[in-house]
Amino acid sequence: MNLLKGTFVACLCAATLIGCDSKKKEAPVSSQAAEEIINTDHVLDLSVTKVKTALASLKESDSFPRNITPGQKDWNLVGVRDWCSGFWPGVLWYAYEHSKDPQIKAGAERFTAPLKEIAYTPADNHDIGFMVYCSYGNGYRLTGNEEYKKIMLAAADTLATLYNPKVGTILSWPEQVHKLGYNTIIDNMMNLELLFWAAKNGGDKKLYDIAVSHANKSMQNLVRPDYSIYHVSLYDEETGEFKKGITHQGYADESMWARGQGWGIYGFAMSYRETNKPEYLETAVKLADHFLERLPEDGIPYWDFDDPNIPNAPKDASAASLAACGLLELSDQLKDQELKDKYINAAITLMDRLESDMYFSADTNQALLLHSIGHFPNGSEIDVPIIYADYYFMEALLRLKKGKYNLAQH
């Protein structure tokens, strides 16, 4: 199966992407031309059909798909307060956006509603952005429901309670303070979008300042000199002093964890979109280039680029779909057409790999994508479908279809 027109993508020969002759120049592709190159409608149609089938099997609106056990077909479910709870309603909203199917819309509304409690209860982690912005954010963008807006504003205020002005960042894992100390993780860059949105949609303007402070500190302490990413930065909670960087979910503290690199590309590109601060754009570009330079020949990242078991280490489809979205976000922010084309081409190539028989689930199970990695060092979610891989796969398809796609425009 080759749902996208992989023959075109395979000949792009971007030297930084798939190891082609560095003297050959990749074929430029504008975002407007992407739909002509990739049959996104066909892939989205297939994805919507699968999503709708899964939706029909889910009876409890406060139980959300997260992963699928090897050998099984159906999603394993988690509760409202799981950090992944917002991705399933987000997938439904994306499916509705493409299909305009009222049954899918009703399902999106049904699975979004239980997440309201996240906005009005004390924050116990930084993932409020993932939980609320992916669900209520997409719902508000597509429906204009004012109740959704109120909930998002309340959620932004709740997220902001984790901000420590002495450190200048949002505390990511309160439950890990006893073990790690004050911690901030690269994933948290994605949750800043909720704060940026709230600050310009009726929320406290200080939310913008919190987001900028957090991005600045993350840029300073999570981005290494070679533009790979630490997963976690640790601080003295009282003095704000940076202590060290570690890579909690990667192979080693100094290794390059693939999903973390994706969070960084997307997070800093989004932060530039919201602030016009050139240092964020420069950081996103260098993070993206380092990611592309280190991709293996088949174009899909290993879970960690420094796993000594490569080439026998597992791949991570979630890192690939996330990176594709980040690369498209980055291309949207650039003025230089050659650079824009470079990142669009790279995203198309990642998506072409993901829609192949190797990664697209087809009839294997309820998920869209196979072969993702959750927490490898902990032995958790190894080489299984994971819901956030599907979420970013759908987002990337819609971005390619529309040319430019982000919540901030609405």
SEVO-173238 format. One record per residue (C-alpha): y, x, z. Coordinates in steps of 0.1 Angstrom, whole numbers, plus 5000, padded with zeros to 4 digits. Layout:
BEGIN
north=Y; east=X; up=Z .
...
END
This chain:
BEGIN
north=5000; east=5000; up=5000 .
north=5035; east=5012; up=4991 .
north=5059; east=4985; up=5000 .
north=5090; east=5006; up=4994 .
north=5094; east=5024; up=4961 .
north=5080; east=5057; up=4975 .
north=5077; east=5073; up=4941 .
north=5115; east=5076; up=4940 .
north=5119; east=5087; up=4975 .
north=5092; east=5113; up=4972 .
north=5111; east=5131; up=4945 .
north=5144; east=5133; up=4964 .
north=5134; east=5168; up=4975 .
north=5159; east=5172; up=5003 .
north=5152; east=5207; up=5015 .
north=5159; east=5199; up=5051 .
north=5136; east=5169; up=5050 .
north=5102; east=5176; up=5033 .
north=5101; east=5213; up=5026 .
north=5110; east=5212; up=4989 .
north=5127; east=5241; up=4971 .
north=5160; east=5247; up=4989 .
north=5177; east=5253; up=4956 .
north=5170; east=5218; up=4944 .
north=5197; east=5193; up=4952 .
north=5186; east=5159; up=4965 .
north=5194; east=5129; up=4944 .
north=5225; east=5111; up=4959 .
north=5220; east=5075; up=4969 .
north=5249; east=5053; up=4979 .
north=5243; east=5026; up=5006 .
north=5249; east=5000; up=4980 .
north=5222; east=5014; up=4958 .
north=5196; east=5015; up=4986 .
north=5185; east=4979; up=4980 .
north=5178; east=4988; up=4943 .
north=5157; east=5017; up=4954 .
north=5138; east=5001; up=4983 .
north=5123; east=4966; up=4980 .
north=5137; east=4958; up=5015 .
north=5134; east=4920; up=5009 .
north=5096; east=4924; up=5004 .
north=5091; east=4945; up=5035 .
north=5113; east=4922; up=5055 .
north=5094; east=4892; up=5042 .
north=5061; east=4907; up=5053 .
north=5076; east=4917; up=5087 .
north=5090; east=4882; up=5093 .
north=5056; east=4867; up=5085 .
north=5040; east=4889; up=5111 .
north=5067; east=4883; up=5137 .
north=5064; east=4845; up=5132 .
north=5026; east=4846; up=5136 .
north=5030; east=4866; up=5169 .
north=5057; east=4842; up=5181 .
north=5033; east=4813; up=5177 .
north=5008; east=4829; up=5200 .
north=5033; east=4836; up=5228 .
north=5036; east=4807; up=5252 .
north=5056; east=4821; up=5282 .
north=5092; east=4829; up=5274 .
north=5096; east=4852; up=5303 .
north=5067; east=4875; up=5291 .
north=5076; east=4900; up=5264 .
north=5056; east=4921; up=5240 .
north=5056; east=4958; up=5248 .
north=5025; east=4976; up=5234 .
north=4990; east=4970; up=5220 .
north=4959; east=4986; up=5234 .
north=4938; east=5005; up=5209 .
north=4912; east=4982; up=5194 .
north=4930; east=4950; up=5203 .
north=4952; east=4928; up=5181 .
north=4976; east=4911; up=5205 .
north=5006; east=4924; up=5223 .
north=5004; east=4934; up=5260 .
north=5032; east=4916; up=5278 .
north=5057; east=4926; up=5304 .
north=5083; east=4908; up=5326 .
north=5120; east=4903; up=5324 .
north=5129; east=4935; up=5343 .
north=5108; east=4958; up=5322 .
north=5132; east=4981; up=5303 .
north=5116; east=4970; up=5270 .
north=5122; east=4932; up=5276 .
north=5152; east=4929; up=5252 .
north=5135; east=4944; up=5221 .
north=5113; east=4914; up=5214 .
north=5141; east=4888; up=5213 .
north=5160; east=4914; up=5193 .
north=5132; east=4916; up=5168 .
north=5133; east=4878; up=5166 .
north=5170; east=4877; up=5160 .
north=5165; east=4903; up=5132 .
north=5137; east=4882; up=5117 .
north=5160; east=4851; up=5118 .
north=5188; east=4870; up=5102 .
north=5167; east=4878; up=5072 .
north=5148; east=4845; up=5070 .
north=5172; east=4819; up=5083 .
north=5140; east=4802; up=5097 .
north=5150; east=4776; up=5124 .
north=5116; east=4781; up=5141 .
north=5123; east=4818; up=5145 .
north=5158; east=4811; up=5157 .
north=5144; east=4787; up=5184 .
north=5120; east=4815; up=5194 .
north=5148; east=4840; up=5197 .
north=5168; east=4816; up=5218 .
north=5138; east=4809; up=5240 .
north=5130; east=4846; up=5247 .
north=5166; east=4856; up=5251 .
north=5174; east=4830; up=5278 .
north=5153; east=4845; up=5306 .
north=5172; east=4878; up=5304 .
north=5203; east=4862; up=5318 .
north=5193; east=4873; up=5353 .
north=5197; east=4909; up=5343 .
north=5235; east=4903; up=5340 .
north=5238; east=4887; up=5374 .
north=5216; east=4907; up=5397 .
north=5221; east=4943; up=5410 .
north=5215; east=4970; up=5385 .
north=5183; east=4989; up=5391 .
north=5184; east=5011; up=5359 .
north=5206; east=5020; up=5330 .
north=5185; east=5000; up=5305 .
north=5208; east=4969; up=5308 .
north=5222; east=4978; up=5274 .
north=5187; east=4977; up=5258 .
north=5178; east=4945; up=5277 .
north=5209; east=4925; up=5270 .
north=5227; east=4940; up=5240 .
north=5195; east=4939; up=5218 .
north=5189; east=4902; up=5228 .
north=5222; east=4885; up=5237 .
north=5242; east=4909; up=5215 .
north=5223; east=4901; up=5183 .
north=5222; east=4864; up=5193 .
north=5260; east=4864; up=5198 .
north=5266; east=4882; up=5165 .
north=5245; east=4857; up=5146 .
north=5255; east=4825; up=5164 .
north=5289; east=4830; up=5181 .
north=5274; east=4813; up=5212 .
north=5302; east=4817; up=5238 .
north=5277; east=4815; up=5266 .
north=5260; east=4846; up=5252 .
north=5294; east=4864; up=5253 .
north=5299; east=4856; up=5290 .
north=5265; east=4869; up=5298 .
north=5271; east=4902; up=5279 .
north=5305; east=4907; up=5297 .
north=5288; east=4902; up=5331 .
north=5260; east=4926; up=5320 .
north=5285; east=4953; up=5312 .
north=5301; east=4949; up=5346 .
north=5267; east=4952; up=5362 .
north=5258; east=4983; up=5342 .
north=5291; east=4999; up=5352 .
north=5281; east=4997; up=5389 .
north=5258; east=5026; up=5382 .
north=5288; east=5049; up=5373 .
north=5296; east=5077; up=5397 .
north=5331; east=5090; up=5391 .
north=5323; east=5123; up=5409 .
north=5297; east=5131; up=5383 .
north=5313; east=5112; up=5354 .
north=5281; east=5096; up=5342 .
north=5260; east=5064; up=5347 .
north=5230; east=5070; up=5370 .
north=5200; east=5064; up=5348 .
north=5170; east=5061; up=5372 .
north=5180; east=5051; up=5407 .
north=5143; east=5050; up=5417 .
north=5140; east=5087; up=5408 .
north=5169; east=5100; up=5429 .
north=5146; east=5108; up=5457 .
north=5124; east=5129; up=5434 .
north=5149; east=5143; up=5408 .
north=5183; east=5139; up=5424 .
north=5212; east=5123; up=5405 .
north=5200; east=5119; up=5369 .
north=5214; east=5109; up=5335 .
north=5191; east=5107; up=5304 .
north=5199; east=5108; up=5267 .
north=5186; east=5073; up=5262 .
north=5216; east=5061; up=5282 .
north=5239; east=5070; up=5252 .
north=5226; east=5038; up=5235 .
north=5236; east=5016; up=5265 .
north=5272; east=5027; up=5261 .
north=5276; east=5003; up=5232 .
north=5275; east=4974; up=5256 .
north=5304; east=4989; up=5275 .
north=5324; east=4997; up=5244 .
north=5318; east=4961; up=5231 .
north=5329; east=4946; up=5264 .
north=5361; east=4966; up=5267 .
north=5374; east=4952; up=5234 .
north=5360; east=4917; up=5239 .
north=5377; east=4906; up=5271 .
north=5361; east=4929; up=5296 .
north=5378; east=4955; up=5319 .
north=5394; east=4983; up=5298 .
north=5379; east=5007; up=5324 .
north=5346; east=5001; up=5308 .
north=5358; east=5021; up=5278 .
north=5368; east=5050; up=5300 .
north=5334; east=5050; up=5317 .
north=5316; east=5051; up=5284 .
north=5338; east=5080; up=5272 .
north=5333; east=5099; up=5304 .
north=5296; east=5094; up=5301 .
north=5295; east=5105; up=5265 .
north=5315; east=5136; up=5272 .
north=5293; east=5147; up=5301 .
north=5262; east=5140; up=5280 .
north=5276; east=5160; up=5251 .
north=5283; east=5189; up=5275 .
north=5251; east=5189; up=5294 .
north=5223; east=5172; up=5274 .
north=5230; east=5189; up=5241 .
north=5217; east=5224; up=5239 .
north=5234; east=5252; up=5220 .
north=5209; east=5248; up=5191 .
north=5216; east=5211; up=5190 .
north=5183; east=5200; up=5204 .
north=5184; east=5176; up=5233 .
north=5174; east=5177; up=5270 .
north=5159; east=5144; up=5281 .
north=5176; east=5145; up=5316 .
north=5206; east=5162; up=5331 .
north=5206; east=5166; up=5369 .
north=5237; east=5167; up=5391 .
north=5248; east=5171; up=5426 .
north=5257; east=5136; up=5436 .
north=5285; east=5146; up=5460 .
north=5302; east=5174; up=5440 .
north=5294; east=5163; up=5405 .
north=5282; east=5198; up=5397 .
north=5257; east=5201; up=5368 .
north=5225; east=5216; up=5381 .
north=5201; east=5218; up=5352 .
north=5185; east=5200; up=5322 .
north=5149; east=5190; up=5320 .
north=5128; east=5172; up=5295 .
north=5108; east=5147; up=5316 .
north=5090; east=5129; up=5288 .
north=5086; east=5159; up=5264 .
north=5062; east=5188; up=5263 .
north=5084; east=5212; up=5284 .
north=5119; east=5213; up=5298 .
north=5131; east=5234; up=5268 .
north=5111; east=5216; up=5241 .
north=5125; east=5192; up=5215 .
north=5113; east=5157; up=5224 .
north=5115; east=5137; up=5192 .
north=5126; east=5103; up=5205 .
north=5153; east=5120; up=5226 .
north=5167; east=5136; up=5195 .
north=5169; east=5101; up=5179 .
north=5187; east=5086; up=5208 .
north=5212; east=5115; up=5205 .
north=5219; east=5111; up=5168 .
north=5224; east=5073; up=5171 .
north=5242; east=5074; up=5204 .
north=5268; east=5100; up=5194 .
north=5273; east=5084; up=5159 .
north=5279; east=5050; up=5176 .
north=5303; east=5066; up=5201 .
north=5323; east=5081; up=5173 .
north=5325; east=5047; up=5156 .
north=5339; east=5032; up=5189 .
north=5363; east=5060; up=5197 .
north=5372; east=5081; up=5166 .
north=5367; east=5112; up=5187 .
north=5357; east=5139; up=5161 .
north=5336; east=5159; up=5186 .
north=5312; east=5130; up=5188 .
north=5308; east=5129; up=5150 .
north=5304; east=5166; up=5148 .
north=5277; east=5164; up=5175 .
north=5258; east=5136; up=5157 .
north=5259; east=5156; up=5125 .
north=5245; east=5187; up=5141 .
north=5218; east=5168; up=5160 .
north=5208; east=5151; up=5127 .
north=5207; east=5184; up=5108 .
north=5185; east=5200; up=5135 .
north=5162; east=5170; up=5134 .
north=5158; east=5171; up=5097 .
north=5153; east=5209; up=5096 .
north=5124; east=5206; up=5119 .
north=5106; east=5176; up=5104 .
north=5070; east=5185; up=5093 .
north=5061; east=5183; up=5056 .
north=5049; east=5147; up=5058 .
north=5083; east=5136; up=5070 .
north=5073; east=5119; up=5103 .
north=5081; east=5137; up=5136 .
north=5055; east=5148; up=5161 .
north=5061; east=5133; up=5195 .
north=5076; east=5167; up=5205 .
north=5085; east=5193; up=5179 .
north=5072; east=5221; up=5202 .
north=5038; east=5207; up=5212 .
north=5015; east=5238; up=5208 .
north=4988; east=5215; up=5195 .
north=5007; east=5209; up=5162 .
north=4994; east=5200; up=5136 .
north=4969; east=5181; up=5158 .
north=4996; east=5166; up=5180 .
north=5003; east=5129; up=5177 .
north=5031; east=5115; up=5156 .
north=5058; east=5091; up=5169 .
north=5067; east=5063; up=5146 .
north=5092; east=5050; up=5171 .
north=5112; east=5083; up=5169 .
north=5111; east=5079; up=5131 .
north=5124; east=5044; up=5130 .
north=5151; east=5051; up=5156 .
north=5162; east=5082; up=5137 .
north=5164; east=5062; up=5105 .
north=5189; east=5038; up=5122 .
north=5208; east=5067; up=5136 .
north=5210; east=5085; up=5103 .
north=5223; east=5053; up=5086 .
north=5248; east=5048; up=5115 .
north=5260; east=5084; up=5109 .
north=5263; east=5079; up=5072 .
north=5285; east=5049; up=5078 .
north=5310; east=5070; up=5098 .
north=5313; east=5099; up=5073 .
north=5339; east=5101; up=5046 .
north=5323; east=5129; up=5026 .
north=5301; east=5113; up=5000 .
north=5277; east=5142; up=4997 .
north=5270; east=5141; up=5035 .
north=5267; east=5103; up=5034 .
north=5242; east=5106; up=5006 .
north=5223; east=5132; up=5025 .
north=5217; east=5110; up=5056 .
north=5210; east=5079; up=5036 .
north=5184; east=5097; up=5016 .
north=5169; east=5111; up=5048 .
north=5167; east=5076; up=5063 .
north=5151; east=5062; up=5031 .
north=5125; east=5089; up=5032 .
north=5116; east=5081; up=5068 .
north=5113; east=5044; up=5060 .
north=5092; east=5051; up=5030 .
north=5067; east=5070; up=5052 .
north=5068; east=5042; up=5078 .
north=5059; east=5014; up=5053 .
north=5028; east=5033; up=5041 .
north=4992; east=5025; up=5050 .
north=4993; east=5052; up=5076 .
north=5020; east=5035; up=5097 .
north=5026; east=4999; up=5087 .
north=5002; east=4977; up=5106 .
north=4994; east=4951; up=5080 .
north=4965; east=4931; up=5094 .
north=4955; east=4956; up=5120 .
north=4974; east=4939; up=5149 .
north=5005; east=4919; up=5157 .
north=5028; east=4948; up=5156 .
north=5047; east=4961; up=5126 .
north=5042; east=4998; up=5131 .
north=5013; east=5019; up=5144 .
north=5013; east=5053; up=5160 .
north=5041; east=5055; up=5186 .
north=5043; east=5075; up=5218 .
north=5057; east=5063; up=5251 .
north=5053; east=5088; up=5279 .
north=5029; east=5115; up=5267 .
north=5030; east=5138; up=5298 .
north=5022; east=5107; up=5319 .
north=4993; east=5096; up=5296 .
north=5011; east=5064; up=5290 .
north=5013; east=5046; up=5256 .
north=4997; east=5073; up=5235 .
north=4993; east=5066; up=5198 .
north=4999; east=5028; up=5200 .
north=5023; east=5002; up=5187 .
north=5054; east=4999; up=5209 .
north=5079; east=4971; up=5205 .
north=5110; east=4994; up=5202 .
north=5095; east=5010; up=5171 .
north=5094; east=4975; up=5155 .
north=5129; east=4968; up=5166 .
north=5145; east=4998; up=5150 .
north=5122; east=4994; up=5119 .
north=5137; east=4960; up=5114 .
north=5172; east=4972; up=5121 .
north=5169; east=5000; up=5095 .
north=5156; east=4976; up=5069 .
north=5185; east=4953; up=5074 .
north=5210; east=4981; up=5074 .
north=5196; east=4993; up=5041 .
north=5197; east=4958; up=5027 .
north=5233; east=4952; up=5037 .
north=5247; east=4986; up=5032 .
north=5264; east=4987; up=5065 .
north=5251; east=4969; up=5096 .
north=5263; east=4971; up=5132 .
north=5272; east=4947; up=5160 .
north=5307; east=4962; up=5165 .
north=5320; east=4946; up=5133 .
north=5316; east=4911; up=5148 .
END
